[in-house]
């Protein structure tokens, strides 16, 4: 690349060269650009320095100028350059969901996936039938930051403590915990009190796998109480199936459990567990991207639909 020449070349010179090639007259070229003849002459002098060629010489009949072979050779290239610049400076092309073939990648854990996906997937499939959705588990914090910045992950959905300061964030919804048991459970359908809760056998979903102590157990310990966790699993969706076919109790976010309300009875747990808040995070570089904005709108709408259930 001819960096020295490129540094001396600017849009004014390109437009001056185009006007001179079009008009073959310095005065008319100046009028075309709305500048004085002296300013046009100065630009021609600079063009000659950049291209190391006279570019235009006086016409023998005194009526304007004639382009040199070098200037004529520049004409088709100049037309392409000006067209590309015009395209670059033009308005952003609107995103068209109906025709896009873009792949959107959303990082989220299993519980938000189960809560959001049944509303999000058909919404995207209807509005953007040629688009593709990818759900992935969020990587560790450092890798997640890299993938959001690079665009490998479009949006991450998780709890409020996940975000970095620079990320954009919007709360999707707040949730509370409920305790589930199978329909026809031998203890009946009476409200749960603390003694019954502690005496029952429980299923715990351990995100790391193999754990027997979670948020419920910490809340019980603060009351000098404990429960028996008889089964620890790592898969949230499996929890509903296992509770529905056993006498275990399981305490999970309500919007997740309501997906399985046909097979489960749901109760308020007899301890205070606080709220679950789910939020969407994305890198600010994507804030104004029309396609990304559309995806966010679909997620926000799906979260609202989930919250109505």
N, C-alpha and C positions, 0 to 999 in steps of 0.2 A: 504494500500500500504506500502511495506517495504522500506520506504524512505532512511534509512541509507544504506541499501544494494544497492539500486538503484543509490545513489550518488557515490558509489565506483565502479559501473559497467560502462564500456565504450565500444565503438566499438572494440577497440583492444582486449579486453578480450573476447568479443563474437566471434570474428574471431579466436582467439587462441583456444577457446573451440571447435569450429567447426572443426578446423584443427586437433586437438588432437583426436576428435571422428572419424574423417575420416581416419587418418593415423595410429592411435594406436602406435605412435612412436614420441618421443619428437624431435629427430633430423629431421625426415622427415617433421613434422609439422612446424618446424622453417624454413626449406627450402621452404615449401609451401607458407609461408607468407613473405619470403625474409628477415628474421631476424636471428640473431645469436642464438645459442643454449642457451646461458646464458640468453638472453632476453626472450626466450620462457619459460625457467625455472622460471624466475621471474614472468611472467604472470600466470603460473600455480599456483605459490604460492599465488598470489593475488586472483585467482579464488577460491582456497581452503578457503581463508578467507571470501570471499563474500558468498559462498554457504555453509560454515561450514561443508565441507565434503572433503575427500582426492581426490575424483573424478577419479583419475587415480593411479594405483599401478603397480609396476614393474611386468612384466610377468615372471612366473617361469622359462621359457626357456631362459630368458635374452634377448629376441627379442622384445623390445618395452614395451608398457604399456597396462594394461587392465582397461576398464572403470568400475567404481563402479555402483551399481544399481541406485544411485542418478544421476550419469552422463548419464546413458542410458535413464533415465526418462526425462532428459532435452533435449535429441536429437530432438524429434518431435516439442517441443515448440520452441527450438532454430531455427529450420528450418523455422517456421512461422515468428518468429521475424526478421530473416535476410531477408526473402522474403518481409516483410512489409517495412523494412528499404530500401531495393533496390527499391521498388515501390515508396516510399516517395522521394527518391533522383533522381528518373528517370525523363525524360523530361516531360513537361506539355503536356497532351493529347490535340491535336488540336481540336478546336471547329468545329463541323460539322453542318452547318445550315440546311442541307437537312434532318437531323435526329433528331435535338434537339427538346425537348418538353419544353423548358424553357419559362417562362413568363417574359416579359419585361414591366416595368412600367415607363411611361413617364409623367411627370407633366408639364402641360402647360395650358395657358388660351385659351379662345375660338378663338381669332383671329389667333394666330399661329397654332392652331389645324385645323382651316378651310384652312389655307394656306398650311400646310405641309401634313396633313393626306391623302388627295387624291393621293399624290405621294408616301408617306411612306408606307401606308397600303398595296397596291398591290405589292410593291417592297419586303416587308417582307414576304407576303403570297406566293409569287413565289419562293423566295430563301429558305424560312424556313416554309414549309406548316404545320408543327406540332407545331410551336412556337405560343405563344399567346401574343398579345399586350394589354396593359391596359393604357388608357388615364385618368388622374386624374387632378383635379384643384390643383394648388400649395397651400399647407397650409401656415400658417404664417411662418416668417423667422426662428424662433427657431425650430419649428417642422420640417420644411423643412430640416434644417441642420441635425437634428437627423435621419430623414428618408433616406437622402442621405448617411450618414455615416453607417447606419445599412444595407443598401441595399434594404430597402422597396421601395424606388424610385431609379431607375437606372440613369435617366437623367432629369434635369429640363430645360425647354426652356422658356426664358423670356428676358426682356430688360437688357442692360448692367449694370444697377445699382443694379441688384439683387445679384451679386456674393459676396461671402466671399473670403478673401485673400487666404485661403488655397485651395479653389476649383480650379479644372481645367476648362478652358473655351475656347470655340472657337466661333467666330462670324459666324453666318449662312448667313445673308445678311443684307444690309441696305435697307430701303424703304422710300418712301415719301408719303405725304398725297394727296388724291384727293377728290374732291366733286362730289357726285353722285346725279342724278335726274332720274325720270322715262323717258322712251322713250315716246315722244309725250307730254312732259311737256308744259304747256301753255306759258311759257316764251321763248320757242324756244331753239335753240342750239348755241346761241351766247356765246362767252367767258364770264366768270363771271367777273364783276368789283365789286369794294367794295360796291357801293351803292346798286346794285342789290342783292348782297350777304346778306347785312344787312337787306334789305327789305323783303327777303324771310322768310318763316317759316322753321324751322329746326328740325330734329330729332337728339337727342343726346343719345349715348350709355353710360350709367353711370355704371361703373363696380361695384360700391357699391350699386347701385339701388336708383332711385328717385332724382338724382342730375340734376341740370339744368345749371351748369357752368363747363366747361371743358377747355382743352388746347386751343381750338379755341377761346373761350370767353376770356381767359387770353390774347391771342395775340391781339384780338380786343380792349380790355380795354387799352392796351399799346398805341393804336392809338386813344384813346378817342372815340371809336365806340362800338356798341353792336348789337347783333342780337336777334331775338325772337326764343327761343327754345320752340316749341309747344308740343313736345312729348319726354319723357325720358323713355328709356327702359334699361334692364340689359342684354339682349340677343343679341349678335352680329349677329348671323345668321338670326334672326328675322328682323334685320334692313333692309337687302336687300329686303325682301318680303314687308315690309311696305313702303319703298321708292318706290318700283315698283308699288304700288297700291295707291299712294297718290301724292300730290304735294310738299311734304317735300323734302328738301335737307339734305344730310348727308355727313359728312367729316370723312373719315376713311383711313387707310393705303391702298396703291394702290394694293398691291398683294392680299389683301382680296377682294377689290371691283372688280378686274379683273375676279374673279371667277364668277361674276354675270353680266359680260359685255353684255351678250345677251339681258338682260332685262333693263339695265341701260345705260345712257349716263354719261361719266366721264369727269371732267374738272379740270384744275389747279385752286386751290383756290386763291383768290386775296390777300392773306396775307402769310407771311413767317411763317411756322410752324416747320421748322427744320426737321431733319431726324429721322426715326424710325429704331433702330438697334436691331436685334434679335440675341440672342446667346444661345448656349447650355452649361450647367454646369454639372459637375459630380465630385464625390469625388475622390481624388487621389488614394485611395485604390483600385479602379477599373481600373486604368490607363492601366495596362498590362494584364487584364483579356481578353482572346481571345473572349469570347462571348460578353462582353461589348464593346470591340473594334469594333466588327462586327456591333453591333447596332449603334454605333456612325457613322460608315461609311455609313450605310443606311440613317441615318438622314442627314448627310452632302450631300449625293447624292440627296436626296429628296429636300433639300433646293436649290441646284443648279438647279434642274429641275424646281422648283417653280420660281426661278429667271429668267429663260429663257422665261417665259410667259409674 
